[in-house]
Amino acid sequence: MNKINDAKNCPNGHGLLEIRKLDKRMGFRGVDIAFQTEHYVCPVCGIEVGSIDQTAAIQRAISDAYRKKVGLLTSTEIREGREKLDLTQKAFAEQMTIGIASIKRWEGGLIQTKSMDKILRAAFQGQLVRDTCIGNRTFSTERTKLVLREFESNLHRKLLVKDDKGLYAAKYLWYADMIAVRELGQSMTGGTYAALPMGPQLNNYRDLIRLIKRAKEADAEPLTVEEKRIITRIAKTFPQNSMIYKAAHREKIWQRKIPGAIIPYSDVDELTEL
């Protein structure tokens, strides 16, 4: 379908276009979906042309058709669920201890994960049990080690080394957990992070680093495709330890905290380096 800013005239010179609703079918993420679109159609040559607003609506229709097919809440259902709680997007985000950007994306058409869908459904039923310090997930040393192994695979070097206190590993973990909360609504590890002089660090890291090194990543919940993509993106952005170290120190959400203070996941929308 062609896209134009002002879809009124046929690009082939046949005059005014007509607004029509059309039934469409397509494969999306391996699922056959059916949805309805509205765009301009030339009655002469049949060319379909979409305005910017129509194109955005079509993308949302595709997203919602897929979500409905696989049993996820649609953008309309998420918006209506929030409105039934009489909450603005900002208030709902604060109640769930996630970034408002996530709420806007899900209501706008971004497809939420299955785990986040469960959290949303619980929220709409008044069953919120959220924690701004652990990113909506119970902390797991096994999963923390699994995330670090995934980073090592992308970086082609070790992060967990002998006598290391996790100075750089913690920065990779911090970004992975924060970005996961922003984009998926849930951290990867459940880790709690403190603002220390050397940058964001796992709270009680002296004890945790030892336990993480001894953990069996094979016992952890597997990483999702979305989580692996986030890790890959972070690794490509910061291929060297010095790069992620400096980036973490440029983050305002670390700078403004007093030493030892927890950096809550609710600050995630203020990240600037990723």
N, C-alpha and C positions, 0 to 999 in steps of 0.2 A: 504494500500500500504506500502510495506517495504521501509525503508530509509537506504541508505548506503552512505559513503563519495565518493566512486569511483564505480559508477554503470556500470560495464563492464561485469562482469561474473555472471552467475546465481548462487544464493546461494544454489541451489539444485544440483549443479554440472553438469549442462547441457551445459556448455560452454558459448560462447559470447552471450550477450543480444542484441536485436535490438531496436533502437530508433523508437517509433511510436507515432503518434498523435491520441488520442482517444477522442470521444465525450462522455461527462458525464452529468448525471442529478442527482440532489439531492435537498433535502429541506434545506433551510438555513434561519434562523430567521423567520420561518413560511411561506417562499416564495419558490415556486418551480423554480429552476434555471437550465439553461443549459450552459455548458462551455466546452472548449476544453483543453486538457492537453497533455503534451509531457513528456514521460518517457520511461524507458527501459522495454522491455517485453521479456520474454523467449519464443522462438518459439516452445519449446518442452512442457513445463508445463504451460505456460501462466502466470506465476507470474509477477506482476508489481513491479518494483523497481525504486525509485526516488533518484536522487542525491540531495545534499543540495540545489543547485541552482534550480533544477526542483521543489522541494518541495515548495520553496519560491514562485516560479512562479505560482504554482497551487493555493496556498493560495491567491495570488493577483488575479488570474483568478476568483476564487470563489467570492472574494470581489467585483470585477468589474461587474460580472454577476448580483450580487444582486443589486448593485448600479444602473445599467442600468435598471433593472426590476422595481425598485421603483422610478425612475426618479431623481437619484442623479448623479453628475458628477463622471466619472470614474477616476482612477489614471492617465490614459493617457490623458484624457481631461483636468485635472488639470495641468499636466505638460505642455501640449501644450498651454494651456491658458496663463500660466506664461511666456513661451518662446516667445509667440506672443507679450508680453509686453516688451520683451528683458530684463528680470530681472532674476538675479540669485535667488536661494532659499532664500538666506540671504536678498537680497534687497527686494524681494517680502514680506517676513515676516516683515521687517522693515516698509514697506509701509502700511501693514495691521495692524501694531502694535500688532503682535502676535509673539510667539516664533518660531524660525526656525524649532524646533523639530516637530511642528504641520504640517508644510508644508512637511517635509520629511516623516512623517507618512502617510499623505493623498496620496502623490505620490507613496508611497511604498505599500499601500494596506489597511491602516486603514480607516474605513468608517466614514466619517464626519456626523455630525448631519444635519437635514434638515435646521435649522436656519443658520448653518455655510455654507451650500451649497448655500443658497441665498446670503450670503455675498461674497462668492467666485464668483458667477455669476455676481454680481454687480461690483466686482473688475475687472473682465475681460472686462466689458463694460465701464470701466472708470468712474464708479459712486461711488468711494470710499468716504465714510464719516466716517472715523474712529477716535477714540479718545484713545490715550494711557493711559489716566487717568481714564477712566470709563470702560475699558475692552469691548468696542464694545456693550454696553448696556446702555440704559437710567436708571439712578438711581431710585430705587423704595423702599420706606420705607416698603411697604406691603410685597414685596418679601424678603427684608432683614429680616423681622420678620419671614417669612415663613421658610427661611433657618435656622434661629436660633431655631425655633421650631423643625425642623428636627434634628438638632444637639442634642437638649434636649431629643428627643425621643431615639436617639442612645446612649447618655451618661447617661441616666436615672437620670438626675438632671437638675436644672434650671440654665440658663445662664442670663436670664433677671430677675434680682431681684431688690427690692426696694433700691433706693439710689445708685445703682451700675452705674458706668460711662462706663461700657463696656470694662473694662481692659482685661478680658479674652475672652469675647464674640467677641471682635474685632479681636483677634488673630485667632479664629476659622473662622470668616468671611473672613479674609485676605487670609488664606490658601485656603478656598473654592473658592474664586474668582480667585486667582492666578492659582490654579491647573485647574480650569474650562477653563481659557483662554489658558493654555498650551495644554490641551487635547481636548477641544471642540471648541476653538476659540472665546469664548464669556464668560464674567464673569457671575456670578449668580445674582448679585444684582446691578451692575453698580456703586458700591461704589468706592470712591477715598480715597487712604490711604496715610497718612503722616508718616514720620519717627520722632517719638517723643521719649524722654528719656526712657519711659516705654515700648518701642517697637512699632511696626506698629499699627496705630490707624486710625479709620475713620476720615477723614478730617472734621473739624468743629463738632467733636463728641459731644460736650456739648449740642448743639442744636439738633443734629440728634438722640441721644439716647432717648431723651424725645419723639420725633416724632415717632421713631420706636416702643417704648412701647405702644403708642396710636394707632398705625396702625392696620388695620384689615387684617390679613393674608389671610382671605377667599377671599379677592378682588385681590389677587396676581395671576400672571400667574403661573400655577402649575409647580412643579419641574419635570424635565424629569427623566427617569430611569437612564441615565448616570450621572446626577447631584446628584441623591440620592446615587449612588454608590460612588461617590467622597466623599460625606459627611460621609458615613459609613466608608470609608477607613481612613479618617482623624480622626474620633472619635476613631477608633480602635488603631491608631498609638499614639494618645495623649488622653488617657482616663481621665487624670487628668489635672486641670488647670495649675499646675506648670510645667507639661511636655510641653504643647504647648507654655507657656510663655518663657521657657528656649530655646526651639527650635527656636522661632521667633528671639530671641536675638543672636542666633548663625548664622543667615542668613547674608551673606555679603552684600546683597542688602539693608538691613537695616543699617548695621554698617557703611557703607561708606557715607551715606547721612548726611548732616548737619541737626540739629534739625529743624523740620517744613517743610523740603523738601518733595515733593511728591515722592512716590515710584511708578514709571511707570510700567504698565503691560508688557512693552517690556523687563523688566529685568527678566521675569519669568523663562527663561532657566537657570538662575544662582541659582535657589533654590536648596538647598542641603539636607534639612531634609525630603522631600517627593519626 
